[in-house]
Amino acid sequence: MCEPGDILIIWANEEIERSEVLRQGHQARVLVADENNRPKEVFYQTLTPNGEH
């Protein structure tokens, strides 16, 4: 996703109890922007509870 010399900004915020995430799982939306800060790609990252698939 990144190469040497790329500028990488990571932003994350969520207010939720850890136990709830472990019980219910969580889905994060990830936005990749170009060098002009325009959206280039969006994908989702999913944490499944207790290793469920």
Backbone torsions as a table, in degrees:
resi	resn	phi	psi	omega
1	MET	NA	-37.5	-178.3
2	CYS	-121.7	153.1	177.4
3	GLU	-126.6	157.8	177.7
4	PRO	-52.7	135.3	-178.7
5	GLY	95.9	-17.0	177.5
6	ASP	-68.8	149.1	173.0
7	ILE	-93.9	127.6	-176.3
8	LEU	-122.1	123.6	175.5
9	ILE	-117.7	125.0	179.0
10	ILE	-114.7	126.9	-179.5
11	TRP	-130.8	127.9	178.2
12	ALA	-146.2	136.8	172.3
13	ASN	-152.9	139.3	179.1
14	GLU	-164.6	136.6	175.5
15	GLU	-116.6	100.6	-177.2
16	ILE	-156.5	146.1	178.1
17	GLU	-68.2	137.5	179.4
18	ARG	-55.9	-40.4	-179.2
19	SER	-61.1	-34.4	178.9
20	GLU	-69.3	-40.8	177.1
21	VAL	-62.2	-44.0	179.8
22	LEU	-65.4	-31.0	-179.3
23	ARG	-81.8	-41.5	-172.2
24	GLN	-107.6	-15.1	-175.9
25	GLY	85.2	-178.5	-177.9
26	HIS	-158.4	145.8	175.6
27	GLN	-126.7	122.5	178.8
28	ALA	-104.1	141.9	174.8
29	ARG	-97.9	130.1	-178.2
30	VAL	-115.2	126.1	179.3
31	LEU	-111.2	126.7	174.8
32	VAL	-107.3	125.3	-178.4
33	ALA	-110.9	158.0	177.2
34	ASP	-84.9	-174.8	-176.7
35	GLU	-65.5	-14.3	176.6
36	ASN	-101.5	13.3	178.8
37	ASN	65.8	27.1	175.5
38	ARG	-95.4	139.4	178.9
39	PRO	-56.2	131.9	-179.5
40	LYS	-115.7	-37.0	-176.4
41	GLU	-156.2	143.5	174.9
42	VAL	-129.3	132.6	174.4
43	PHE	-144.3	168.2	-176.5
44	TYR	-115.3	141.4	175.7
45	GLN	-117.4	127.7	-174.0
46	THR	-117.3	132.1	173.5
47	LEU	-105.9	116.4	-179.8
48	THR	-92.5	143.4	-177.0
49	PRO	-68.2	133.3	173.8
50	ASN	51.8	35.1	175.1
51	GLY	75.3	13.0	177.9
52	GLU	-65.5	154.0	179.3
53	HIS	-114.8	NA	NA
